[in-house]
């Protein structure tokens, strides 16, 4: 059974990891990153996502920086 939202998910996915088998399969992506203690790419702005640092600490740093620059 495939994902009924795959095309929509792919259109919204900002993951730049080219060989990711979970791209567009949000439930698989979230599960994978949760087990690793990370967050998926979609939680990060494009520039932060390109670093491939998906740690929760990096998310907090980026969020605080963006919040202070608003």
C-alpha positions as CSV (number, residue, x, y, z in Angstrom):
1,X,0.0,0.0,0.0
2,X,1.4,3.4,-1.0
3,X,1.0,6.7,0.6
4,X,-2.1,8.5,-0.7
5,X,-0.5,11.9,0.0
6,X,2.9,11.2,-1.6
7,X,2.7,13.7,-4.4
8,X,1.5,16.5,-2.1
9,X,4.2,15.6,0.5
10,X,6.9,15.6,-2.1
11,X,5.8,19.1,-3.3
12,X,6.1,20.4,0.3
13,X,9.3,18.4,1.3
14,X,12.4,20.6,1.8
15,X,14.7,17.7,2.4
16,X,17.9,18.1,0.4
17,X,19.3,14.6,1.2
18,X,19.2,13.2,-2.3
19,X,19.2,9.5,-1.6
20,X,16.6,9.6,1.1
21,X,14.2,6.6,0.7
22,X,11.7,8.3,3.1
23,X,11.3,11.5,1.1
24,X,7.6,12.3,0.8
25,X,6.7,9.5,3.3
26,X,6.2,11.7,6.3
27,X,5.2,9.0,8.7
28,X,8.3,7.0,7.9
29,X,10.5,10.1,8.0
30,X,9.2,11.2,11.4
31,X,9.5,7.7,12.8
32,X,13.1,7.5,11.6
33,X,14.2,10.9,13.0
34,X,12.4,10.3,16.3
35,X,14.3,7.1,16.9
36,X,17.6,8.9,16.1
37,X,16.7,11.8,18.4
38,X,16.5,14.2,15.5
39,X,13.8,16.3,13.7
40,X,12.8,16.0,10.1
41,X,14.0,18.6,7.5
42,X,10.5,20.2,7.4
43,X,11.1,21.6,10.8
44,X,14.0,23.7,9.6
45,X,14.2,26.7,7.3
46,X,16.0,25.9,4.0
47,X,19.4,27.3,5.0
48,X,19.5,25.4,8.3
49,X,18.2,22.2,6.6
50,X,21.2,22.2,4.2
51,X,23.6,21.7,7.1
52,X,22.1,18.2,7.6
53,X,22.2,18.9,11.4
54,X,18.8,17.7,12.3
55,X,19.5,17.7,16.1
56,X,16.9,19.1,18.5
57,X,19.7,21.4,19.8
58,X,20.2,22.8,16.3
59,X,16.5,23.3,15.9
60,X,16.3,25.3,19.2
61,X,19.3,27.4,18.2
62,X,17.8,28.2,14.8
63,X,14.4,28.9,16.3
64,X,15.8,31.2,19.0
65,X,17.9,33.0,16.4
66,X,14.9,33.5,14.0
67,X,12.7,34.6,17.0
68,X,15.2,37.2,18.0
69,X,15.6,38.5,14.5
70,X,11.8,39.0,14.0
